[in-house]
Amino acid sequence: MQFRGGLIAPPPCTINAGAKIDVDFGSRVGIKKVDGVNYRQAIDYHLDCEPGARPWELRLTLKGNGTAFDGAALQSNKADLGIRVYQNDEPFVIYSSISIDPSSPPRLEAVPVSRPGATLTEGAFFATATLLAEFF
């Protein structure tokens, strides 16, 4: 028996030319108004994928530290506060992947959420994540 084949690499794909994506909720987020609805912001990003010779499928993956209370919320530096991410109005569960069309990427949004029953404290907050685009 003889086995043979050819290996090919997927075409390159970048998000925002490798630059950081910044979502600013402002400095006036009311601690009693964080409810997963108020302060929802669009995540402005741009995919740049070179066309390939073969029909590759593209997927997006959201990576980061999640909260213990919401599978689609990134843990912030503040106790009991997370940032929930949506893709086309559906929660984007952390470390899950979604197949997308690079010519029509999903709308991404973020909104602050709190642990049910928690009392938030004043102060600046931040959370970080990685948005990964890869062909498969």
Secondary structure in CASP SS format (residue, H / E / C, confidence):
PFRMAT SS
TARGET T0000
AUTHOR 0000-0000-0000
METHOD secondary structure of the structure
MODEL  1
M C 1.00
Q C 1.00
F C 1.00
R C 1.00
G C 1.00
G C 1.00
L C 1.00
I C 1.00
A C 1.00
P C 1.00
P C 1.00
P C 1.00
C E 1.00
T E 1.00
I E 1.00
N H 1.00
A H 1.00
G H 1.00
A C 1.00
K C 1.00
I C 1.00
D C 1.00
V C 1.00
D C 1.00
F C 1.00
G C 1.00
S C 1.00
R C 1.00
V C 1.00
G C 1.00
I C 1.00
K C 1.00
K C 1.00
V C 1.00
D C 1.00
G C 1.00
V C 1.00
N C 1.00
Y C 1.00
R C 1.00
Q E 1.00
A E 1.00
I C 1.00
D C 1.00
Y C 1.00
H C 1.00
L E 1.00
D E 1.00
C E 1.00
E C 1.00
P C 1.00
G C 1.00
A C 1.00
R C 1.00
P C 1.00
W C 1.00
E C 1.00
L E 1.00
R E 1.00
L E 1.00
T E 1.00
L E 1.00
K E 1.00
G C 1.00
N C 1.00
G E 1.00
T C 1.00
A C 1.00
F C 1.00
D C 1.00
G C 1.00
A C 1.00
A E 1.00
L E 1.00
Q E 1.00
S C 1.00
N C 1.00
K C 1.00
A C 1.00
D C 1.00
L E 1.00
G E 1.00
I E 1.00
R E 1.00
V E 1.00
Y E 1.00
Q E 1.00
N C 1.00
D C 1.00
E E 1.00
P E 1.00
F C 1.00
V C 1.00
I C 1.00
Y C 1.00
S C 1.00
S E 1.00
I E 1.00
S E 1.00
I E 1.00
D E 1.00
P C 1.00
S C 1.00
S E 1.00
P C 1.00
P C 1.00
R C 1.00
L E 1.00
E E 1.00
A E 1.00
V E 1.00
P E 1.00
V E 1.00
S E 1.00
R C 1.00
P C 1.00
G C 1.00
A C 1.00
T C 1.00
L C 1.00
T C 1.00
E C 1.00
G C 1.00
A C 1.00
F C 1.00
F C 1.00
A C 1.00
T C 1.00
A C 1.00
T E 1.00
L E 1.00
L E 1.00
A E 1.00
E E 1.00
F E 1.00
F C 1.00
END
